[in-house]
Amino acid sequence: MIGCLCIHGFTGSPYEVEPIVEYLKENTNWNIVSPTLPGHGEEATLEKVSYMEWISFVEKSMETLTKECETVYVIGFSMGGLLASYLATKYRVDKLVLLSAAAQYINIKQLALDIRDIIKDGLRGHIQDNVLFQRYRRKIVATPLSATREFRKLVRYIKPQLRHVEIPTLIVQGVCDGIVPVTSAHYLFETICSEEKKLVFLASSHHHVCHGPDYEQLEEEISQFLNIKEKSSC
């Protein structure tokens, strides 16, 4: 059996990768796992969670999946992309998909453009309809400083290990991402040592690529990379 572990991002939930999880469930017979990281979810409690707890959690998820499946793929979004990369250096992972992976963070130029648009919608009285505002507000308001420090520790801990990723890797990055800059995707592509790796840019997408305007392209890229053909063949 094929197993696929899908890991969401910092302060997020499985909702961030839900479209691709549902696509995989509908088009394969794989064992799809999309857990909620410690302290995350709709009622996040990040105050006392350490970055090592996030690592330990995905390791346990991976150990369970590798016992049940002969072939294992890992898909990681944002911080989940770093956790996915870490797993690829420690466990038997056959293919790796990195979505908006946060090897670097905060695209100042794009963030300024996003804030400009948020202000415009605010002046027009449409602020509640601005999707980016809702997402940025959640990250800013609901994220304790201690959790942000743990996120930074995780990045520092995992980045030196990226050069040990040697499996086929698909790197996907939204050009309009205000959280993770395009340079992060270039860094991953240059650092990962795999002989089989592909870098894809989504021209109109912001950070949440699974919920962006280029989702059909994203779905097609993942489908081709993971060789998804028809349900009966999996």
C-alpha positions as CSV (number, residue, x, y, z in Angstrom):
1,M,0.0,0.0,0.0
2,I,1.0,3.6,-0.6
3,G,0.8,6.0,2.4
4,C,0.9,9.8,2.3
5,L,1.5,12.1,5.2
6,C,0.3,15.7,4.7
7,I,1.5,18.3,7.2
8,H,0.0,21.7,7.7
9,G,1.8,24.9,8.6
10,F,2.6,27.0,11.7
11,T,-0.5,28.3,13.6
12,G,-2.6,26.5,11.0
13,S,-4.6,23.2,10.7
14,P,-5.3,20.4,8.3
15,Y,-7.6,22.8,6.5
16,E,-4.5,24.3,4.8
17,V,-3.8,21.1,2.9
18,E,-7.4,19.9,2.8
19,P,-8.0,20.4,-1.0
20,I,-5.1,18.2,-2.0
21,V,-5.9,15.7,0.8
22,E,-9.5,15.4,-0.6
23,Y,-8.1,15.0,-4.1
24,L,-5.8,12.2,-3.1
25,K,-8.7,10.4,-1.2
26,E,-10.9,10.7,-4.3
27,N,-8.4,9.5,-6.8
28,T,-6.3,6.9,-5.0
29,N,-6.7,4.0,-2.6
30,W,-3.8,5.3,-0.5
31,N,-3.6,5.6,3.2
32,I,-3.8,9.4,3.6
33,V,-2.9,10.9,7.0
34,S,-3.4,14.6,7.8
35,P,-2.9,15.2,11.5
36,T,-3.1,18.3,13.6
37,L,0.2,19.4,15.1
38,P,0.4,19.9,18.9
39,G,-1.0,23.2,20.0
40,H,-2.6,23.9,16.6
41,G,-6.1,23.6,15.1
42,E,-9.2,25.7,15.4
43,E,-8.6,26.4,19.2
44,A,-4.8,26.8,19.1
45,T,-3.0,26.5,22.4
46,L,0.6,27.3,21.4
47,E,1.9,29.0,24.6
48,K,3.7,26.0,26.1
49,V,4.5,23.9,23.0
50,S,8.1,23.4,21.9
51,Y,9.4,22.9,18.4
52,M,10.7,19.5,19.5
53,E,7.1,18.4,20.3
54,W,6.2,19.2,16.6
55,I,9.2,17.1,15.4
56,S,8.4,14.2,17.8
57,F,4.7,14.3,16.7
58,V,5.5,14.0,13.0
59,E,8.1,11.3,13.7
60,K,5.4,9.2,15.5
61,S,3.0,9.7,12.6
62,M,5.7,8.7,10.2
63,E,6.7,5.6,12.1
64,T,3.1,4.4,12.1
65,L,2.7,5.0,8.4
66,T,5.9,3.2,7.4
67,K,4.8,0.2,9.4
68,E,1.5,0.1,7.4
69,C,2.8,1.0,3.9
70,E,5.5,-0.2,1.5
71,T,5.7,3.2,-0.2
72,V,5.5,6.5,1.6
73,Y,5.1,10.1,0.3
74,V,5.2,13.2,2.4
75,I,3.6,16.6,1.6
76,G,4.4,19.6,3.7
77,F,3.0,23.1,3.7
78,S,4.9,26.1,5.0
79,M,6.5,25.0,8.4
80,G,5.1,21.6,7.5
81,G,7.4,21.6,4.5
82,L,10.4,21.9,6.8
83,L,9.0,19.1,9.0
84,A,8.5,17.0,5.8
85,S,12.1,17.6,4.7
86,Y,13.4,16.6,8.2
87,L,11.4,13.3,7.9
88,A,13.0,12.7,4.5
89,T,16.4,12.7,6.1
90,K,15.5,10.3,8.9
91,Y,13.0,7.9,7.5
92,R,12.1,5.9,4.4
93,V,10.3,8.5,2.3
94,D,10.0,7.8,-1.4
95,K,8.9,11.2,-2.6
96,L,8.7,14.7,-1.1
97,V,6.3,17.6,-1.9
98,L,7.1,21.0,-0.5
99,L,4.4,23.7,-0.7
100,S,5.4,27.3,0.3
101,A,8.0,25.7,2.5
102,A,9.4,28.2,5.1
103,A,13.1,27.8,4.8
104,Q,13.0,31.6,4.8
105,Y,10.1,33.8,5.9
106,I,8.4,37.2,5.4
107,N,8.5,38.6,2.0
108,I,8.6,42.3,2.9
109,K,7.8,43.7,-0.6
110,Q,4.8,41.4,-1.1
111,L,3.6,41.8,2.4
112,A,3.5,45.6,1.9
113,L,1.4,45.1,-1.2
114,D,-1.0,42.9,0.7
115,I,-1.3,45.4,3.5
116,R,-2.0,48.1,1.0
117,D,-4.9,46.1,-0.4
118,I,-6.2,45.4,3.1
119,I,-6.2,49.1,3.8
120,K,-8.1,49.8,0.6
121,D,-10.7,47.3,1.5
122,G,-10.9,48.7,5.0
123,L,-11.6,52.2,3.6
124,R,-14.3,50.8,1.4
125,G,-15.9,49.0,4.3
126,H,-15.1,45.5,2.8
127,I,-12.4,44.5,5.3
128,Q,-14.3,41.4,6.5
129,D,-14.4,40.1,2.9
130,N,-10.6,40.3,2.5
131,V,-9.3,36.7,2.8
132,L,-5.7,37.8,3.4
133,F,-6.8,40.1,6.3
134,Q,-8.6,37.2,8.0
135,R,-5.5,35.0,7.7
136,Y,-3.0,37.6,8.7
137,R,-5.1,38.7,11.6
138,R,-5.3,35.1,12.9
139,K,-1.5,34.7,12.7
140,I,-0.9,38.0,14.4
141,V,-3.6,38.0,17.1
142,A,-3.6,34.3,17.9
143,T,0.1,33.6,17.9
144,P,2.0,34.1,21.2
145,L,5.6,35.4,21.0
146,S,6.9,32.2,22.6
147,A,5.4,30.1,19.8
148,T,7.1,32.4,17.2
149,R,10.4,31.8,19.0
150,E,9.8,28.0,18.8
151,F,9.1,28.3,15.0
152,R,12.4,30.2,14.5
153,K,14.2,27.5,16.5
154,L,12.7,24.8,14.3
155,V,13.9,26.6,11.1
156,R,17.4,26.9,12.5
157,Y,17.4,23.3,13.6
158,I,16.2,21.8,10.3
159,K,17.9,24.1,7.7
160,P,21.3,22.5,8.1
161,Q,19.8,19.1,7.4
162,L,18.2,20.1,4.1
163,R,21.4,19.2,2.2
164,H,20.8,15.6,3.2
165,V,17.5,15.3,1.3
166,E,18.3,13.0,-1.5
167,I,14.9,11.7,-2.7
168,P,12.7,13.0,-5.6
169,T,11.3,16.4,-4.5
170,L,8.7,18.7,-5.9
171,I,9.0,22.4,-4.7
172,V,6.0,24.6,-5.2
173,Q,5.9,28.3,-4.5
174,G,3.3,31.1,-4.9
175,V,4.9,34.2,-6.6
176,C,2.6,36.5,-4.5
177,D,3.4,34.9,-1.2
178,G,3.7,37.6,1.5
179,I,4.8,35.1,4.2
180,V,7.4,33.0,2.5
181,P,9.5,34.7,-0.2
182,V,10.3,33.3,-3.6
183,T,13.9,33.1,-2.5
184,S,13.0,30.4,0.0
185,A,12.0,28.1,-2.9
186,H,15.2,28.9,-4.8
187,Y,17.2,28.1,-1.6
188,L,15.5,24.8,-1.2
189,F,16.1,23.9,-4.8
190,E,19.8,24.7,-4.6
191,T,20.3,23.1,-1.2
192,I,18.5,19.8,-1.6
193,C,20.8,17.2,-3.1
194,S,18.3,15.1,-4.9
195,E,19.1,14.3,-8.5
196,E,15.4,14.4,-9.3
197,K,13.9,17.7,-8.2
198,K,11.5,20.2,-9.8
199,L,10.7,23.8,-8.9
200,V,7.3,25.2,-9.8
201,F,6.0,28.8,-9.4
202,L,2.3,29.6,-9.2
203,A,2.0,33.0,-10.8
204,S,-1.1,34.3,-9.0
205,S,-0.9,32.4,-5.7
206,H,-0.3,33.8,-2.2
207,H,0.9,31.7,0.7
208,H,-2.0,29.3,0.9
209,V,-1.4,27.6,-2.4
210,C,-4.0,24.8,-1.8
211,H,-6.7,27.5,-1.6
212,G,-5.3,29.8,-4.3
213,P,-6.3,30.7,-7.9
214,D,-3.6,28.3,-9.3
215,Y,-4.9,25.3,-7.5
216,E,-5.7,23.3,-10.7
217,Q,-2.0,23.7,-11.8
218,L,-0.9,22.7,-8.3
219,E,-3.1,19.6,-8.4
220,E,-1.8,18.7,-11.9
221,E,1.9,19.1,-10.8
222,I,1.3,16.9,-7.7
223,S,-0.6,14.3,-9.8
224,Q,2.2,14.0,-12.3
225,F,4.9,13.9,-9.7
226,L,3.2,11.2,-7.6
227,N,2.1,9.3,-10.7
228,I,-1.6,9.4,-9.9
229,K,-3.4,7.7,-12.8
230,E,-6.6,5.9,-11.7
231,K,-7.9,4.7,-8.5
232,S,-7.9,1.0,-9.4
233,S,-4.2,1.0,-10.1
234,C,-3.0,2.3,-6.7
